[in-house]
């Protein structure tokens, strides 16, 4: 599978969030063998919990599957540029590759507002943005238009 295939899996997770009224963000974590070991979607509304972002859910599942908090050799695919909280979780989990779809101009921490991965934390993942970016952005746009 390639980056677009994994991003499609993240998009499928994002679409699940639509049923709960959550902002449609989805994420998958893939190990070095190419297996999805964690998946998540935004569940802030569903769980009434501010930290239930897609990345957090996927990282938690991946840590459980790997039996470790270190997710070295993994890649994280998310439909929306990570926020500061999720960027921090990525750094703490030592995920070396981050792939995102749409830019997030309000809270994006891979370059839209700031790039936390360029700071001196001693660990810098590779970042690939814009993978299926139009599809990811379209899902977000249609969700917010439906609220108006």
Backbone as a printed PyTorch tensor [residue, N CA C, xyz], in Angstrom:
tensor([[[  0.8390,  -1.1880,   0.0000],
         [  0.0000,   0.0000,   0.0000],
         [  0.8800,   1.2460,   0.0000]],

        [[  0.3530,   2.3220,  -0.5570],
         [  1.1170,   3.5690,  -0.5790],
         [  0.4450,   4.6100,   0.3220]],

        [[  0.9990,   5.8010,   0.3540],
         [  0.4790,   6.8530,   1.2380],
         [ -0.9930,   7.1480,   0.9960]],

        [[ -1.3910,   7.1760,  -0.2620],
         [ -2.7960,   7.4560,  -0.5690],
         [ -3.7070,   6.3520,  -0.0570]],

        [[ -3.2740,   5.1030,  -0.1450],
         [ -4.0830,   3.9920,   0.3660],
         [ -4.2970,   4.1220,   1.8740]],

        [[ -3.2390,   4.4310,   2.5990],
         [ -3.3640,   4.6060,   4.0480],
         [ -4.2180,   5.8260,   4.3810]],

        [[ -4.0890,   6.8900,   3.5890],
         [ -4.9160,   8.0740,   3.8320],
         [ -6.3860,   7.7550,   3.5680]],

        [[ -6.6640,   6.8900,   2.6350],
         [ -8.0620,   6.4830,   2.4060],
         [ -8.6190,   5.7480,   3.6290]],

        [[ -7.7690,   4.9680,   4.2890],
         [ -8.2070,   4.3180,   5.5310],
         [ -8.5000,   5.3620,   6.6030]],

        [[ -7.6730,   6.3940,   6.6770],
         [ -7.9160,   7.4820,   7.6190],
         [ -9.2070,   8.2240,   7.2590]],

        [[ -9.4640,   8.4160,   5.9780],
         [-10.7060,   9.0530,   5.5460],
         [-11.9240,   8.2160,   5.9420]],

        [[-11.8020,   6.9090,   5.8590],
         [-12.9050,   6.0360,   6.2760],
         [-13.1840,   6.2120,   7.7690]],

        [[-12.1330,   6.3820,   8.5630],
         [-12.3190,   6.6540,   9.9940],
         [-13.0070,   8.0040,  10.1820]],

        [[-12.5970,   8.9950,   9.4060],
         [-13.1860,  10.3370,   9.5150],
         [-14.6790,  10.2960,   9.2150]],

        [[-15.0620,   9.5300,   8.2300],
         [-16.4730,   9.4370,   7.8620],
         [-17.3130,   8.8290,   8.9880]],

        [[-16.7160,   7.9640,   9.7930],
         [-17.4290,   7.3820,  10.9360],
         [-17.7960,   8.4470,  11.9540]],

        [[-16.9780,   9.4870,  12.0510],
         [-17.2280,  10.5600,  13.0100],
         [-18.4830,  11.3490,  12.6500]],

        [[-18.8460,  11.3560,  11.3830],
         [-20.0140,  12.1160,  10.9510],
         [-21.2870,  11.6480,  11.6580]],

        [[-21.3740,  10.3660,  11.9490],
         [-22.5660,   9.8110,  12.5880],
         [-22.7770,  10.2830,  14.0160]],

        [[-21.7490,  10.8320,  14.6310],
         [-21.8630,  11.2760,  16.0190],
         [-21.8520,  12.7990,  16.1300]],

        [[-21.8120,  13.4830,  14.9920],
         [-21.7740,  14.9380,  15.0100],
         [-20.3970,  15.5080,  15.2780]],

        [[-19.3900,  14.6500,  15.2680],
         [-18.0240,  15.1060,  15.4870],
         [-17.4190,  15.6250,  14.1900]],

        [[-16.4670,  16.5410,  14.3400],
         [-15.7120,  17.0250,  13.1830],
         [-15.0340,  15.8080,  12.5600]],

        [[-15.1940,  15.5980,  11.2390],
         [-14.7070,  14.3810,  10.6010],
         [-13.1930,  14.3430,  10.3790]],

        [[-12.4830,  13.9140,  11.4160],
         [-11.0370,  13.7180,  11.3340],
         [-10.7770,  12.2520,  11.6450]],

        [[ -9.9620,  11.6140,  10.8270],
         [ -9.6110,  10.2130,  11.0380],
         [ -8.1120,  10.0090,  10.9710]],

        [[ -7.6590,   8.9160,  11.5930],
         [ -6.2250,   8.6700,  11.6920],
         [ -5.9580,   7.1690,  11.7530]],

        [[ -4.8530,   6.7570,  11.1510],
         [ -4.3550,   5.3960,  11.3130],
         [ -2.8580,   5.4500,  11.5780]],

        [[ -2.3880,   4.4800,  12.3630],
         [ -0.9520,   4.3020,  12.6130],
         [ -0.5680,   2.9740,  11.9910]],

        [[  0.5060,   3.0100,  11.2100],
         [  0.9690,   1.8500,  10.4580],
         [  2.3650,   1.4770,  10.9490]],

        [[  2.5940,   0.1970,  11.1870],
         [  3.9260,  -0.2270,  11.6330],
         [  4.8720,  -0.3940,  10.4530]],

        [[  6.1180,  -0.7450,  10.7400],
         [  7.1410,  -0.8590,   9.6940],
         [  6.8210,  -1.9380,   8.6700]],

        [[  6.0070,  -2.9200,   9.0630],
         [  5.6110,  -3.9900,   8.1460],
         [  4.4210,  -3.5910,   7.2730]],

        [[  3.8970,  -2.3790,   7.4800],
         [  2.7820,  -1.9030,   6.6760],
         [  1.4140,  -2.2820,   7.2260]],

        [[  1.3740,  -2.7760,   8.4490],
         [  0.1040,  -3.1720,   9.0580],
         [ -0.4670,  -2.0180,   9.8690]],

        [[ -1.7710,  -1.7990,   9.7460],
         [ -2.4360,  -0.7990,  10.5730],
         [ -2.5360,  -1.3770,  11.9780]],

        [[ -1.9160,  -0.7000,  12.9400],
         [ -1.9470,  -1.1780,  14.3270],
         [ -2.7440,  -0.2480,  15.2370]],

        [[ -3.2370,   0.8450,  14.6810],
         [ -4.0620,   1.7630,  15.4580],
         [ -4.9160,   2.5980,  14.5290]],

        [[ -6.1430,   2.8440,  14.9460],
         [ -7.0520,   3.6860,  14.1710],
         [ -7.8770,   4.5070,  15.1490]],

        [[ -8.2660,   5.6790,  14.7110],
         [ -9.0870,   6.5200,  15.5640],
         [ -9.7880,   7.5880,  14.7670]],

        [[-10.7650,   8.1820,  15.4120],
         [-11.4970,   9.2860,  14.8120],
         [-11.8100,  10.2970,  15.9070]],

        [[-12.1440,  11.4690,  15.4920],
         [-12.5030,  12.5120,  16.4330],
         [-13.7680,  12.0760,  17.1810]],

        [[-13.7230,  12.1250,  18.5110],
         [-14.8720,  11.7370,  19.3360],
         [-15.1350,  12.7460,  20.4560]],

        [[-14.7820,  13.9840,  20.2380],
         [-14.9870,  14.9830,  21.2950],
         [-16.4640,  15.1390,  21.6490]],

        [[-17.3140,  15.2240,  20.6660],
         [-18.7560,  15.3620,  20.9230],
         [-19.3300,  14.0700,  21.4950]],

        [[-18.9820,  12.9740,  20.8800],
         [-19.4950,  11.6770,  21.3190],
         [-19.1560,  11.3910,  22.7750]],

        [[-17.9250,  11.6840,  23.1640],
         [-17.4610,  11.3710,  24.5190],
         [-17.4460,  12.5870,  25.4540]],

        [[-17.7480,  13.7730,  24.8980],
         [-17.7130,  15.0160,  25.6780],
         [-16.3870,  15.1400,  26.4220]],

        [[-15.3170,  14.9750,  25.6310],
         [-13.9630,  14.9870,  26.1850],
         [-13.0610,  15.7230,  25.1960]],

        [[-12.4470,  16.7890,  25.6460],
         [-11.6420,  17.6540,  24.7840],
         [-10.4420,  16.9640,  24.1520]],

        [[ -9.9370,  15.8980,  24.7530],
         [ -8.7230,  15.2630,  24.2250],
         [ -9.0000,  14.0620,  23.3260]],

        [[-10.2270,  13.8040,  22.9840],
         [-10.5490,  12.6550,  22.1430],
         [-10.3840,  13.0000,  20.6610]],

        [[ -9.1860,  13.3710,  20.2850],
         [ -8.8580,  13.6210,  18.8840],
         [ -8.4860,  12.3080,  18.2110]],

        [[ -8.5900,  12.2840,  16.8980],
         [ -8.3030,  11.0770,  16.1190],
         [ -6.8940,  10.5520,  16.3670]],

        [[ -5.9100,  11.4510,  16.4050],
         [ -4.5310,  11.0210,  16.5990],
         [ -4.3240,  10.3630,  17.9610]],

        [[ -4.9370,  10.9380,  18.9880],
         [ -4.8060,  10.3830,  20.3330],
         [ -5.3840,   8.9690,  20.3680]],

        [[ -6.5590,   8.7950,  19.7800],
         [ -7.1880,   7.4710,  19.7520],
         [ -6.3170,   6.4610,  18.9940]],

        [[ -5.7860,   6.8730,  17.8520],
         [ -4.9710,   5.9640,  17.0460],
         [ -3.6530,   5.6280,  17.7460]],

        [[ -3.0430,   6.6210,  18.3870],
         [ -1.7890,   6.3790,  19.1080],
         [ -2.0270,   5.4440,  20.2840]],

        [[ -3.1130,   5.6480,  21.0280],
         [ -3.4300,   4.7480,  22.1450],
         [ -3.5990,   3.3130,  21.6690]],

        [[ -4.3270,   3.1280,  20.5720],
         [ -4.5380,   1.7780,  20.0340],
         [ -3.2250,   1.1740,  19.5420]],

        [[ -2.3940,   1.9810,  18.9060],
         [ -1.1100,   1.4910,  18.3970],
         [ -0.1750,   1.0960,  19.5360]],

        [[ -0.1510,   1.8900,  20.6030],
         [  0.6850,   1.5440,  21.7680],
         [  0.2280,   0.2210,  22.3770]],

        [[ -1.0760,   0.0330,  22.4660],
         [ -1.6080,  -1.2260,  23.0010],
         [ -1.2130,  -2.3970,  22.1090]],

        [[ -1.3260,  -2.2120,  20.7970],
         [ -0.9820,  -3.2860,  19.8600],
         [  0.5150,  -3.5870,  19.8760]],

        [[  1.3280,  -2.5410,  19.9880],
         [  2.7860,  -2.7130,  19.9780],
         [  3.3290,  -3.1360,  21.3400]],

        [[  2.5430,  -2.9340,  22.3750],
         [  3.0100,  -3.2420,  23.7170],
         [  4.0870,  -2.2870,  24.1990]],

        [[  4.0590,  -1.0730,  23.6720],
         [  5.0760,  -0.0890,  24.0180],
         [  4.5560,   1.3060,  23.7300]],

        [[  5.0480,   2.2780,  24.4900],
         [  4.7090,   3.6690,  24.2010],
         [  5.5670,   4.2130,  23.0680]],

        [[  6.6470,   3.5210,  22.7470],
         [  7.5170,   3.9410,  21.6480],
         [  7.0090,   3.3340,  20.3480]],

        [[  6.6390,   4.1850,  19.4260],
         [  6.1310,   3.7140,  18.1330],
         [  7.1590,   3.9790,  17.0320]],

        [[  8.4150,   3.6900,  17.3560],
         [  9.5020,   3.8540,  16.3900],
         [  9.2560,   2.9380,  15.2000]],

        [[  9.5150,   3.4410,  14.0310],
         [  9.3050,   2.6610,  12.8180],
         [  7.8850,   2.7520,  12.2790]],

        [[  7.0230,   3.4810,  12.9670],
         [  5.6290,   3.6180,  12.5300],
         [  5.4390,   4.9000,  11.7330]],

        [[  4.2980,   4.9650,  11.0680],
         [  3.8810,   6.1810,  10.3670],
         [  2.4520,   6.4870,  10.7860]],

        [[  2.1650,   7.7510,  10.9610],
         [  0.8300,   8.2020,  11.3290],
         [  0.2260,   8.9380,  10.1420]],

        [[ -0.9840,   8.5470,   9.7550],
         [ -1.7240,   9.1600,   8.6530],
         [ -2.9730,   9.7920,   9.2320]],

        [[ -3.1510,  11.0920,   9.0140],
         [ -4.3000,  11.7950,   9.5710],
         [ -4.8680,  12.7350,   8.5180]],

        [[ -6.1790,  12.8700,   8.5010],
         [ -6.8370,  13.6450,   7.4570],
         [ -6.6820,  15.1490,   7.6140]],

        [[ -6.3280,  15.6070,   8.8220],
         [ -6.1860,  17.0350,   9.0820],
         [ -4.8690,  17.2810,   9.8110]],

        [[ -4.1960,  18.3290,   9.4470],
         [ -2.9260,  18.6990,  10.0760],
         [ -3.0670,  18.6780,  11.6050]],

        [[ -2.1740,  18.0010,  12.3020],
         [ -2.2820,  17.8920,  13.7570],
         [ -2.2270,  19.2310,  14.4950]],

        [[ -2.9840,  19.2840,  15.6000],
         [ -2.9780,  20.4360,  16.4970],
         [ -1.7760,  20.3070,  17.4440]],

        [[ -1.5340,  21.2920,  18.3050],
         [ -0.3940,  21.2020,  19.2220],
         [ -0.4520,  19.9900,  20.1600]],

        [[ -1.6460,  19.6690,  20.6680],
         [ -1.7610,  18.5250,  21.5690],
         [ -1.3660,  17.2300,  20.8570]],

        [[ -1.8740,  17.0640,  19.6580],
         [ -1.5870,  15.8390,  18.9170],
         [ -0.1380,  15.7940,  18.4420]],

        [[  0.4100,  16.9420,  18.0680],
         [  1.8320,  16.9900,  17.7090],
         [  2.6830,  16.5730,  18.9060]],

        [[  2.3030,  17.0100,  20.1010],
         [  3.0070,  16.5980,  21.3120],
         [  2.9220,  15.1020,  21.5390]],

        [[  1.7600,  14.5310,  21.3070],
         [  1.6050,  13.0760,  21.4620],
         [  2.4580,  12.3260,  20.4420]],

        [[  2.5290,  12.8410,  19.2350],
         [  3.3650,  12.2310,  18.1880],
         [  4.8320,  12.2600,  18.6160]],

        [[  5.2670,  13.3990,  19.1250],
         [  6.6470,  13.5050,  19.6040],
         [  6.9020,  12.5330,  20.7450]],

        [[  5.9930,  12.4720,  21.7020],
         [  6.1770,  11.5960,  22.8570],
         [  6.1830,  10.1200,  22.4790]],

        [[  5.4390,   9.7630,  21.4480],
         [  5.3990,   8.3720,  20.9910],
         [  6.5590,   8.0340,  20.0630]],

        [[  7.3480,   9.0300,  19.7030],
         [  8.5160,   8.8470,  18.8250],
         [  8.1350,   8.3220,  17.4360]],

        [[  7.0020,   8.7860,  16.9230],
         [  6.5660,   8.3670,  15.5810],
         [  7.4060,   9.1230,  14.5570]],

        [[  8.1560,   8.4130,  13.7250],
         [  9.1040,   9.0840,  12.8320],
         [  8.5180,   9.6850,  11.5550]],

        [[  7.2790,   9.3170,  11.2070],
         [  6.6950,   9.8100,   9.9590],
         [  5.2630,  10.2490,  10.2020]],

        [[  4.9550,  11.4740,   9.7810],
         [  3.6070,  12.0250,   9.8920],
         [  3.1470,  12.4180,   8.4940]],

        [[  1.9900,  11.8950,   8.1020],
         [  1.4050,  12.2060,   6.8020],
         [  0.0160,  12.7760,   7.0640]],

        [[ -0.2500,  13.9710,   6.5580],
         [ -1.5780,  14.5490,   6.7680],
         [ -2.1810,  14.9770,   5.4310]],

        [[ -3.5020,  15.1290,   5.4530],
         [ -4.2310,  15.5140,   4.2500],
         [ -4.3900,  17.0090,   4.1270]],

        [[ -5.3950,  17.5720,   4.8020],
         [ -5.7220,  18.9870,   4.6780],
         [ -4.9640,  19.8330,   5.6950]],

        [[ -4.6440,  21.0400,   5.2970],
         [ -4.0500,  22.0250,   6.2070],
         [ -5.1080,  22.4660,   7.2200]],

        [[ -4.6450,  22.8760,   8.4080],
         [ -5.5320,  23.4040,   9.4510],
         [ -5.0460,  24.7990,   9.8070]],

        [[ -5.6460,  25.8400,   9.1940],
         [ -5.1320,  27.2000,   9.3680],
         [ -5.2990,  27.7730,  10.7760]],

        [[ -6.1550,  27.1880,  11.5970],
         [ -6.3950,  27.7350,  12.9410],
         [ -5.4930,  27.1410,  14.0130]],

        [[ -5.1930,  25.8380,  13.9080],
         [ -4.3990,  25.1810,  14.9620],
         [ -3.2930,  24.2870,  14.4170]],

        [[ -3.0900,  24.2820,  13.1250],
         [ -2.1230,  23.3720,  12.5110],
         [ -0.7090,  23.5660,  13.0300]],

        [[ -0.1300,  22.4810,  13.4840],
         [  1.2030,  22.5390,  14.0990],
         [  2.2700,  21.8220,  13.2870]],

        [[  2.0230,  21.6930,  11.9900],
         [  3.0300,  21.1750,  11.0590],
         [  3.4180,  22.2560,  10.0520]],

        [[  3.1520,  23.5020,  10.4110],
         [  3.5500,  24.5970,   9.5560],
         [  2.4870,  25.6500,   9.3100]],

        [[  1.2070,  25.3360,   9.4860],
         [  0.1730,  26.3400,   9.2150],
         [  0.2100,  27.4840,  10.2110]],

        [[  0.2600,  27.1820,  11.4960],
         [  0.3850,  28.1990,  12.5330],
         [  1.8360,  28.2320,  13.0090]],

        [[  2.3460,  27.0660,  13.3020],
         [  3.7470,  26.8820,  13.6670],
         [  4.1050,  25.4360,  13.3570]],

        [[  5.3660,  25.1130,  13.4470],
         [  5.7910,  23.7370,  13.2230],
         [  6.4950,  23.2450,  14.4830]],

        [[  5.7450,  22.5410,  15.3100],
         [  6.3300,  22.0250,  16.5520],
         [  7.4290,  21.0090,  16.2940]],

        [[  7.4130,  20.4070,  15.1250],
         [  8.4030,  19.3850,  14.8210],
         [  9.7660,  19.9740,  14.4610]],

        [[  9.8280,  21.2790,  14.3080],
         [ 11.1060,  21.9360,  14.0520],
         [ 11.7510,  22.4740,  15.3220]],

        [[ 11.0650,  22.3810,  16.4320],
         [ 11.6110,  22.8610,  17.6980],
         [ 12.6550,  21.8850,  18.2240]],

        [[ 13.3620,  22.2700,  19.2510],
         [ 14.4840,  21.4770,  19.7740],
         [ 14.0370,  20.4500,  20.8090]],

        [[ 13.2030,  19.5370,  20.4070],
         [ 12.7430,  18.4950,  21.3230],
         [ 13.6260,  17.2580,  21.2880]],

        [[ 14.6010,  17.2210,  20.4150],
         [ 15.4810,  16.0600,  20.3210],
         [ 14.9400,  14.9720,  19.4150]],

        [[ 13.7990,  15.2220,  18.8160],
         [ 13.1990,  14.2420,  17.9120],
         [ 12.4130,  15.0080,  16.8560]],

        [[ 12.6500,  14.6940,  15.5940],
         [ 11.9850,  15.3960,  14.4950],
         [ 11.4360,  14.4110,  13.4670]],

        [[ 10.1400,  14.2060,  13.4870],
         [  9.5630,  13.3220,  12.4670],
         [  9.5850,  13.9750,  11.0830]],

        [[  9.5860,  13.1420,  10.0720],
         [  9.4170,  13.6270,   8.7040],
         [  7.9320,  13.9270,   8.5120]],

        [[  7.6350,  15.0230,   7.8340],
         [  6.2520,  15.4450,   7.6320],
         [  5.9570,  15.4870,   6.1340]],

        [[  4.8230,  14.8940,   5.7600],
         [  4.3530,  14.9220,   4.3720],
         [  2.9200,  15.4260,   4.3880]],

        [[  2.6900,  16.6080,   3.8700],
         [  1.3560,  17.1940,   3.8620],
         [  0.7230,  17.1630,   2.4890]],

        [[ -0.5940,  17.2960,   2.4720],
         [ -1.3330,  17.3950,   1.2180],
         [ -1.6830,  16.0700,   0.5670]],

        [[ -1.4770,  14.9530,   1.2440],
         [ -1.8190,  13.6480,   0.6640],
         [ -3.3410,  13.5100,   0.6740]],

        [[ -3.9210,  13.4030,  -0.5020],
         [ -5.3730,  13.4300,  -0.6910],
         [ -5.9790,  14.6660,  -0.0160]],

        [[ -5.2260,  15.7340,  -0.0540],
         [ -5.6190,  16.9690,   0.6090],
         [ -6.9690,  17.5100,   0.1740]],

        [[ -7.2630,  17.4400,  -1.1170],
         [ -8.5470,  17.9510,  -1.6010],
         [ -9.7100,  17.1280,  -1.0490]],

        [[ -9.5570,  15.8070,  -1.0320],
         [-10.6120,  14.9470,  -0.4930],
         [-10.8170,  15.1980,   0.9970]],

        [[ -9.7280,  15.3280,   1.7160],
         [ -9.8130,  15.5780,   3.1560],
         [-10.4580,  16.9270,   3.4330]],

        [[-10.0680,  17.9520,   2.6840],
         [-10.6370,  19.2900,   2.8640],
         [-12.1120,  19.3060,   2.4960]],

        [[-12.4770,  18.5910,   1.4550],
         [-13.8790,  18.5470,   1.0170],
         [-14.7690,  17.9490,   2.1020]],

        [[-14.2980,  16.9120,   2.7670],
         [-15.0620,  16.3020,   3.8500],
         [-15.2930,  17.3170,   4.9710]],

        [[-14.2640,  18.0680,   5.3170],
         [-14.3790,  19.0890,   6.3570],
         [-15.3290,  20.2000,   5.9300]],

        [[-15.1720,  20.6840,   4.7130],
         [-16.0080,  21.7730,   4.2060],
         [-17.4810,  21.3830,   4.1870]],

        [[-17.7870,  20.1850,   3.7090],
         [-19.1810,  19.7540,   3.6530],
         [-19.7610,  19.5780,   5.0570]],

        [[-18.9460,  19.1360,   6.0080],
         [-19.4150,  19.0170,   7.3870],
         [-19.8030,  20.3820,   7.9390]],

        [[-18.9280,  21.3580,   7.7930],
         [-19.2090,  22.6810,   8.3460],
         [-20.3140,  23.4060,   7.6000]],

        [[-20.4570,  23.1670,   6.3000],
         [-21.5810,  23.7690,   5.5580],
         [-22.9050,  23.1950,   6.0500]],

        [[-22.8900,  21.9260,   6.4410],
         [-24.0950,  21.2940,   6.9600],
         [-24.5220,  21.8500,   8.3130]],

        [[-23.5950,  22.4610,   9.0400],
         [-23.9310,  23.0560,  10.3200],
         [-24.5760,  24.4340,  10.1890]],

        [[-24.3510,  25.0620,   9.0490],
         [-24.8370,  26.4450,   8.8550],
         [-26.2470,  26.4950,   8.4140]]])
